[in-house]
Amino acid sequence: MGVAHGSFLLIYALVAIALLILMITRFKVYPFLVLIIVSMLLGLASGMPMDQIVKSFETGNGNTLGHIAIVVGLGTMLGKMMAESGGAERIATTLIRWFGEKNIHWAMMCVAVIVGLPVFFEVGFVLLIPIAFNVAKRTGKSLLLIGLPMVAGLSVVHGLIPPHPAALLAVQAYHADIGRTIAYGLIVGIPTAIVAGPLFALFIHRHIKLPENNPLSAQFVSKAEPKPDSELPSFGITLFTILLPVILMLIGSWADLVFTPKTLPNRLLHFVGTSDVALLIAVLVSFWTFGAARGFNREQIQKFCGDCLAPIAGITLIVGAGGGFGRVLMDSGVSKEIVDLAQTAHLSPLLLGWLVAALIRLATGSATVAMTTACGIVAPIATAAGVNVQPELLVLATGSGSLIFSHVNDGGFWLIKEYFGMTVGQTFKTWSLLETIISLLGLGLTFALSAVV
């Protein structure tokens, strides 16, 4: 692959992304179709074999959906049960009572940080979005003011703080100490979440008007008058049911500490701790706690489950297609070109870790892929350079890079756009900007910390 071809590849990728944004925003073509068309054109332009292009797109689409379709489906069922039983309303009113309406955006950030620790971003998002819809309805505030602090909290723990799976992989790759990484991650992560979440939301929600009716919100907010307290499930039961998948995933991550690896109890804990199984168990438990115990019969519970899946079909397809586009970018060699570019620039290991992760994130759309790939590239370079950098700080720098500017090839971008009922332009001004604030501030604070420790 010649140099010219290399730089042409990067130009093709930029043109593809520009074309994608233009077709969706200007010509209002449905994102699912645009993502497929642009992926095919990019594959052809970059000289991929034709039979490879479709296969590549299908692989990316399948890999993304394999995880997200199940998570979004089960999470939506759990959210629907929570909404119908009044559980979401119970949590919303309790949070408003504890923190006051004025500080509710701080409450949403704290909840997201706690729920987000052991679970992937999408899992935390589908668990918490019904609460955000209910809090927004109860307080009459913009969904952005409630929802952005929530996604900021989820995103920060996703990129910076173990035992989150992505951060945990980086800890292993850099041979970092997990305890110290968690401590440093909190030092860097909490101020970052505060700035990118509540403070940014206070500023941006004044400038962006969301549509009056959001079809997804209707799934999770009951139309009826608020129920009297006695008819709502208790706060403890509700909290237990929502946090059940989080608890199960945490237990799964401790399996090797509790039982000898490869033994039956160990395998069982790992199995129960996978996000799909943990969510499935929580949904089944919710049929009792939010269903039967609240007087719903089997037919009603079945109907809730069926009803809530229709509105998410479109989102799921778009998220999958975003994954397909990311995969074509990877297989066409664009990602490799970007990595080569970063390696030739002689930078400090912290900046290199951040830059490689940031470029892979921009090319593939996945923070997890960006983090894991960047670790593999940067770890040997950092060792060979012999520069004395704490591996824990490398984890944070790489994690910060992996969160930069989420755009059209990221499943999370479409998830947020659809749930918040925004246009592509509004999603750039809110979510993409929020992610970039996290990335840059995370890097800045990591550098500041490296000067101290």
C-alpha positions in Angstrom: 0.0 0.0 0.0 1.7 3.2 -1.2 2.0 6.5 0.7 -0.4 8.1 -1.8 -2.9 5.4 -1.3 -2.5 5.9 2.5 -3.3 9.6 2.5 -6.0 9.0 -0.1 -7.6 6.5 2.3 -7.8 9.2 5.0 -9.4 11.7 2.5 -11.9 9.0 1.4 -12.8 8.4 5.0 -13.4 12.2 5.7 -15.5 12.5 2.5 -17.5 9.5 3.5 -18.3 11.0 7.0 -19.1 14.4 5.4 -21.4 12.7 2.9 -23.1 10.8 5.6 -23.8 13.9 7.7 -25.0 15.8 4.7 -27.4 13.1 3.5 -29.0 12.8 7.0 -29.1 16.4 8.0 -29.7 18.2 4.7 -31.6 15.6 2.5 -33.3 13.9 5.5 -32.5 10.4 4.2 -33.1 7.7 6.9 -29.8 7.1 8.8 -30.0 3.3 8.4 -30.0 3.6 4.6 -27.4 6.3 4.5 -25.0 4.2 6.7 -25.3 1.2 4.4 -24.9 3.3 1.2 -21.9 5.3 2.5 -20.2 2.1 3.8 -20.5 0.5 0.4 -19.2 3.6 -1.4 -16.2 3.9 1.0 -15.4 0.2 0.5 -15.4 0.6 -3.3 -13.4 3.9 -3.3 -10.7 2.4 -1.0 -10.3 -0.6 -3.4 -11.6 -3.3 -1.1 -12.6 -6.5 -3.0 -16.3 -6.2 -3.7 -17.3 -9.5 -2.0 -15.3 -8.2 1.1 -17.3 -5.0 1.4 -20.6 -6.5 2.1 -19.1 -9.2 4.4 -17.2 -6.5 6.3 -20.3 -4.4 6.8 -22.3 -7.4 7.9 -19.6 -8.5 10.4 -19.5 -5.0 12.0 -23.3 -4.8 12.0 -23.6 -8.3 13.5 -20.9 -7.7 16.1 -22.5 -4.5 17.3 -26.0 -5.9 17.3 -24.9 -9.1 19.0 -24.3 -7.1 22.1 -26.6 -4.1 21.8 -29.8 -5.7 20.4 -30.0 -8.0 23.5 -29.1 -5.2 25.9 -31.4 -2.7 24.5 -34.3 -5.2 24.2 -33.9 -6.5 27.8 -33.2 -3.1 29.2 -36.2 -1.6 27.6 -38.4 -4.4 29.0 -37.0 -3.7 32.5 -37.6 0.0 32.0 -41.2 -0.6 30.8 -42.0 -2.8 33.8 -40.5 -0.1 36.0 -42.6 2.6 34.4 -45.9 0.7 34.4 -45.5 -0.3 38.0 -44.7 3.2 39.1 -41.1 2.3 40.1 -39.6 4.9 37.8 -41.9 7.5 39.3 -40.9 6.3 42.8 -37.2 6.8 42.1 -37.9 10.1 40.4 -39.9 11.5 43.3 -37.4 10.2 45.9 -34.4 11.8 44.1 -36.3 15.0 43.8 -37.1 14.9 47.5 -33.5 14.1 48.5 -31.7 16.5 46.3 -34.4 19.1 45.6 -35.5 20.2 42.1 -32.7 22.7 41.9 -30.0 20.0 42.2 -31.6 17.2 40.4 -28.9 17.3 37.6 -26.3 16.5 40.3 -28.4 13.6 41.5 -28.5 12.1 38.0 -24.8 12.3 37.6 -24.1 10.5 41.0 -26.6 7.8 40.2 -25.0 7.2 36.7 -21.5 7.0 38.2 -22.7 4.3 40.7 -24.8 2.3 38.1 -22.2 2.7 35.4 -19.3 1.2 37.2 -19.7 -2.5 36.3 -21.8 -2.2 33.2 -21.2 -1.1 29.6 -22.4 2.4 28.6 -25.4 1.1 26.7 -26.5 -1.1 29.6 -26.3 1.8 32.1 -28.1 4.1 29.6 -31.1 1.8 29.0 -31.4 1.2 32.8 -31.4 4.9 33.7 -33.2 6.6 30.8 -36.8 5.7 32.1 -35.8 7.5 35.4 -34.5 10.5 33.4 -37.8 10.7 31.4 -39.8 10.6 34.7 -37.6 13.2 36.5 -37.9 15.5 33.4 -41.7 15.2 33.4 -42.0 15.6 37.2 -39.8 18.8 37.3 -40.9 20.2 34.0 -37.2 20.7 33.1 -35.5 20.0 29.7 -34.5 16.3 29.2 -31.1 17.7 28.3 -30.6 19.2 31.8 -31.5 15.8 33.4 -30.1 13.4 30.8 -26.7 15.0 29.9 -25.3 14.7 33.5 -26.4 11.1 33.4 -24.6 10.2 30.2 -21.6 12.2 31.3 -21.4 10.1 34.5 -21.8 6.8 32.5 -19.2 7.9 30.0 -16.5 8.9 32.5 -16.7 5.5 34.3 -16.7 3.7 31.0 -13.4 5.3 29.9 -11.5 5.9 33.2 -12.5 3.7 36.1 -12.1 0.0 36.6 -13.8 -2.4 37.2 -15.4 -1.1 34.1 -14.6 -3.7 31.4 -12.8 -1.3 29.0 -10.7 0.3 31.7 -9.9 -3.2 33.1 -8.5 -4.3 29.8 -6.2 -1.3 29.8 -5.0 -2.0 33.3 -4.0 -5.5 32.2 -2.3 -4.3 29.0 -0.2 -1.7 30.8 0.4 -3.9 33.9 -1.0 -1.1 36.0 -2.1 -1.5 39.7 -5.9 -1.7 39.8 -6.3 -0.1 43.2 -4.1 2.9 42.2 -5.9 3.2 38.9 -9.3 3.4 40.6 -7.9 6.1 43.0 -6.4 8.1 40.2 -9.5 7.5 38.0 -11.7 9.0 40.7 -9.4 12.0 41.1 -9.5 12.7 37.4 -13.0 11.4 36.7 -15.1 13.2 39.2 -14.1 16.8 38.3 -14.4 15.8 34.6 -17.9 14.4 35.1 -18.9 17.5 37.0 -17.8 19.9 34.2 -19.0 17.8 31.3 -22.3 16.8 33.0 -24.2 19.2 35.3 -22.2 22.4 34.4 -22.2 21.8 30.6 -25.9 20.8 30.8 -26.8 24.0 32.7 -25.3 26.0 29.8 -26.3 24.0 26.7 -30.0 23.2 27.6 -30.9 26.9 27.2 -29.7 26.9 23.6 -31.3 23.7 22.3 -35.0 23.1 22.1 -36.1 19.5 22.1 -39.4 18.5 20.3 -42.6 18.7 22.4 -43.5 15.0 22.0 -40.9 12.3 22.2 -42.4 8.9 21.1 -39.8 7.0 23.3 -40.6 9.0 26.4 -44.2 7.9 26.1 -43.1 4.3 26.6 -41.6 5.1 30.0 -43.8 7.9 31.4 -47.3 7.0 32.4 -50.0 9.2 30.9 -52.2 8.8 33.9 -52.3 11.1 37.0 -49.4 10.3 39.4 -50.4 7.4 41.6 -50.8 7.8 45.4 -47.7 6.7 47.3 -49.4 3.6 48.7 -49.8 2.2 45.1 -46.2 2.6 44.1 -43.6 -0.1 44.7 -41.3 0.7 47.6 -38.0 2.6 47.0 -36.0 -0.4 48.3 -37.7 -3.0 46.0 -37.4 -0.7 43.0 -33.7 0.1 43.6 -33.0 -3.6 44.2 -34.6 -4.6 40.9 -32.8 -1.9 38.8 -29.4 -2.6 40.5 -29.8 -6.3 40.3 -28.0 -6.6 36.9 -25.3 -4.2 38.2 -24.9 -6.4 41.4 -24.8 -9.6 39.3 -22.1 -8.2 37.0 -20.0 -7.1 39.9 -20.3 -10.6 41.4 -19.3 -12.0 38.1 -16.2 -9.9 38.0 -15.2 -11.2 41.4 -15.7 -14.8 40.5 -11.9 -15.6 40.3 -11.4 -14.1 43.8 -14.2 -16.2 45.4 -13.8 -19.6 43.7 -10.9 -21.3 42.0 -10.9 -20.5 38.3 -12.4 -23.2 36.0 -14.5 -24.8 38.8 -18.2 -25.1 38.4 -19.2 -22.3 40.9 -16.6 -20.0 39.3 -18.0 -20.6 35.8 -21.5 -20.1 37.1 -20.7 -16.7 38.6 -19.0 -15.7 35.3 -22.1 -16.8 33.4 -24.5 -15.0 35.6 -22.2 -11.9 35.5 -22.4 -11.5 31.7 -24.5 -8.4 30.8 -27.1 -10.5 28.8 -27.8 -13.0 31.6 -27.7 -10.4 34.4 -30.3 -8.3 32.5 -32.4 -11.4 31.7 -32.5 -12.4 35.4 -33.5 -8.8 36.3 -36.3 -8.8 33.8 -37.7 -12.1 35.1 -37.4 -10.7 38.7 -39.2 -7.5 37.6 -42.2 -9.6 36.3 -42.7 -10.4 40.0 -41.6 -7.2 41.8 -43.0 -4.7 39.2 -45.7 -7.1 37.8 -47.4 -9.8 39.8 -46.7 -8.1 43.2 -48.4 -4.9 41.8 -51.5 -6.8 40.7 -50.7 -7.1 37.0 -51.7 -10.4 35.4 -49.7 -12.5 32.9 -51.5 -11.0 29.8 -50.8 -7.5 30.9 -47.1 -8.3 31.5 -46.9 -9.9 28.1 -48.5 -6.9 26.5 -46.0 -4.5 28.2 -43.1 -6.5 26.8 -44.5 -6.6 23.3 -45.5 -2.9 23.2 -42.1 -1.6 24.3 -40.1 -3.4 21.6 -41.7 -1.8 18.6 -40.3 1.8 19.1 -36.7 0.5 19.6 -36.6 -1.5 16.4 -35.5 1.5 14.3 -32.8 2.5 16.8 -31.4 -1.0 17.0 -31.1 -1.1 13.2 -29.4 2.3 13.0 -27.0 1.4 15.9 -26.0 -1.8 14.0 -25.5 0.0 10.8 -23.2 2.4 12.6 -21.1 -0.6 13.7 -21.1 -1.8 10.1 -19.7 1.5 8.9 -17.0 1.4 11.7 -16.0 -2.0 10.5 -15.6 -0.9 6.9 -13.4 1.9 8.0 -11.3 -0.6 9.8 -11.1 -3.3 7.1 -10.4 -0.7 4.3 -7.2 0.2 6.1 -8.2 3.6 7.3 -7.7 2.7 11.0 -4.2 1.3 10.3 -3.3 4.5 8.4 -4.3 6.6 11.4 -2.3 4.5 13.8 0.8 4.7 11.5 0.4 8.4 11.5 0.3 8.6 15.3 3.4 6.4 15.7 5.6 8.5 13.4 5.0 11.5 15.6 7.4 11.3 18.5 5.3 12.2 21.5 5.4 11.6 25.3 3.8 8.2 26.1 0.8 9.9 27.8 0.1 12.0 24.8 0.7 9.1 22.4 -1.7 6.9 24.4 -4.3 9.6 24.2 -3.8 10.4 20.5 -3.8 6.8 19.3 -7.0 6.1 21.2 -8.6 9.3 20.0 -7.8 8.6 16.4 -9.0 5.0 16.6 -12.2 6.2 18.3 -12.8 8.7 15.5 -12.2 6.0 12.9 -14.2 3.1 14.4 -16.7 4.8 16.7 -16.1 2.4 19.5 -14.5 3.6 22.8 -13.9 0.0 23.8 -12.2 -0.9 20.5 -10.2 2.4 20.7 -9.0 1.7 24.2 -8.1 -2.0 23.7 -6.3 -1.3 20.3 -4.4 1.7 21.6 -3.1 -0.2 24.6 -1.8 -2.9 22.4 0.1 -0.3 20.3 1.3 2.0 23.0 2.3 -0.4 25.7 5.4 -1.8 23.7 6.3 1.7 22.5 6.2 3.1 26.1 8.3 0.2 27.4 10.9 0.6 24.5 11.1 4.4 25.0 12.2 3.7 28.6 10.4 6.9 29.7 9.4 6.6 33.3 5.6 7.0 33.2 3.3 5.4 35.7 1.2 2.8 34.0 -1.9 3.9 35.9 -1.7 7.3 34.2 -1.3 5.7 30.8 -4.6 3.9 31.5 -6.3 7.3 32.2 -4.7 9.0 29.2 -5.7 6.2 26.8 -9.2 6.1 28.4 -9.6 9.8 27.9 -8.6 9.6 24.2 -11.0 6.8 23.6 -14.0 9.0 24.5 -13.3 11.9 22.1 -16.0 13.3 19.8 -18.5 10.5 19.4 -20.0 10.9 15.9 -22.0 9.0 13.2 -20.1 5.8 13.3 -20.7 5.3 17.0 -23.7 3.3 18.2 -23.9 5.5 21.3 -24.4 8.6 19.1 -27.6 7.2 17.5 -28.8 5.8 20.8 -28.7 9.3 22.4 -30.0 11.0 19.3 -33.1 8.8 19.1 -33.9 8.6 22.9 -33.5 12.4 23.4 -35.5 13.1 20.2 -32.8 15.3 18.7 -31.6 16.1 15.2 -28.1 15.0 14.1 -27.0 18.7 14.5 -28.3 18.9 18.0 -26.6 15.6 18.9 -23.3 17.0 17.8 -23.8 20.2 19.8 -24.7 18.2 23.0 -23.5 14.7 23.1 -20.4 14.9 20.8 -19.3 18.1 22.5 -19.8 16.6 26.0 -17.6 13.6 25.0 -14.9 15.9 23.7 -15.0 17.9 27.0 -14.5 14.6 28.9 -11.6 13.6 26.6 -9.7 16.9 26.8 -10.3 17.6 30.5 -9.4 14.0 31.3 -6.1 14.4 29.5 -5.4 17.7 31.1 -6.0 16.4 34.6 -4.0 13.3 33.9 -1.0 15.5 33.0 -1.6 17.6 36.1 -1.6 14.4 38.2 1.6 13.1 36.5 3.3 16.3 37.7 2.3 15.6 41.3 2.6 11.8 41.8 
